[in-house]
Amino acid sequence: MTTRVALVTGAAQGIGEAICLRLADEGIDIALLDIPSKQEQLATVADQIAAKGRKTIILPVDVTSEQEVKTSIAKTVEALGSLDIMVANAGIMGPISPMLEVSIEDFRRVQAVNVEGVFFCYKYAAQQMNQQGRGGRIIGAASVAAKRGAPRFTPYTASKFAVRGLTQVAAQEFAPHNITVNAYAPGMVMTSMSALPEDEKLGGHGQGIKKLLGLPADMVLGKPSEVAELVAFLIKPEAQYITGQSVSIDGGMNFD
Ligand SMILES: NC(=O)c1ccc[n+]([C@@H]2O[C@H](COP(=O)([O-])OP(=O)(O)OC[C@H]3O[C@@H](n4cnc5c(N)ncnc54)[C@H](O)[C@@H]3O)[C@@H](O)[C@H]2O)c1
């Protein structure tokens, strides 16, 4: 069987890193993309994947650049042979503040990474997969905030609703090419994104955001490896009938 190749954005840490390690266990070679300042972390992830016997390349790239995303896909194909799976995971939370205090600069920055970045990844991945003519899997990072607006998270909520919308459009348009498009919609996952400086005095990781959102202090957080497990399922042949979904993985914070 031909080795499949994935490109994962935001691969240096957190959920992206966990996805890379899990996909390597599935026998997949991986292009690891993150911003240039994360090169050292990317190298560490690459070493771990090499130890699992899989090939990698490192792409120090900002997903807000359309040209760089396009070039990254070309480099992936050149170095690893194809692009079969795109995981548009990179994202930022932006400022936590009431809508009345959100600046347009902050709003646009979050959309640039979380929406435009995902759009570029979906578009150019599908273009490459269409050329290869053997289908593919595209997966994006939505959020619990793609299902229900979270107060004080204006730019983030807007961006994640947009990812859910892009995922639905792409699923329908790319279906004739045998490409499925889905997103994961996590609640609060144990990564640097769910940590706030005030966590320590509130009792630990995630307590600051829980307090802001009125969530119970004893609510358990998800693990990056659990999101990675969902992605590992979505890329299996058996998941071919699942498309256009933003799959909640949130301990029951939302019900579709
Ligand atoms: N952690 C959570 O609770 C949670 C919940 C719901 C959704 N998510 C989503 O999951 C995804 C991964 O989040 P995480 O928790 O691992 O966060 P994280 O902050 O630990 O990791 C995000 C990674 O994305 C990279 N990145 C940011 N901007 C980039 C850009 N412009 N170009 C390339 N790479 C960029 C960062 O450098 C970082 O390595 C994000 O899209 C996030 O919104 C996370």
The ligand as an ORCA input file, in Angstrom:
! r2SCAN-3c Opt
* xyz 0 1
  N      -6.756     23.989     23.746
  C      -8.063     24.135     23.674
  O      -8.749     24.172     24.718
  C      -8.769     24.224     22.352
  C     -10.160     24.152     22.336
  C     -10.844     24.250     21.140
  C     -10.150     24.409     19.955
  N      -8.786     24.481     19.992
  C      -8.113     24.701     18.703
  O      -7.156     23.679     18.460
  C      -6.057     24.204     17.708
  C      -4.744     23.869     18.419
  O      -4.770     24.515     19.684
  P      -3.777     24.191     20.894
  O      -4.602     24.127     22.107
  O      -2.885     23.062     20.548
  O      -2.993     25.589     20.935
  P      -1.450     25.932     21.104
  O      -1.419     27.408     21.289
  O      -0.817     25.055     22.136
  O      -0.833     25.540     19.677
  C      -1.168     26.241     18.514
  C      -0.009     26.144     17.543
  O      -0.378     26.875     16.361
  C       0.744     27.638     15.951
  N       0.348     28.826     15.196
  C      -0.280     29.925     15.669
  N      -0.394     30.849     14.697
  C       0.177     30.309     13.591
  C       0.373     30.798     12.269
  N      -0.025     32.015     11.913
  N       0.996     29.982     11.378
  C       1.421     28.747     11.732
  N       1.260     28.255     12.977
  C       0.650     29.026     13.896
  C       1.410     28.045     17.266
  O       2.756     28.483     17.060
  C       1.280     26.791     18.093
  O       2.374     25.935     17.940
  C      -6.313     25.708     17.568
  O      -6.886     26.002     16.311
  C      -7.319     25.984     18.675
  O      -8.125     27.122     18.411
  C      -8.080     24.388     21.143
*
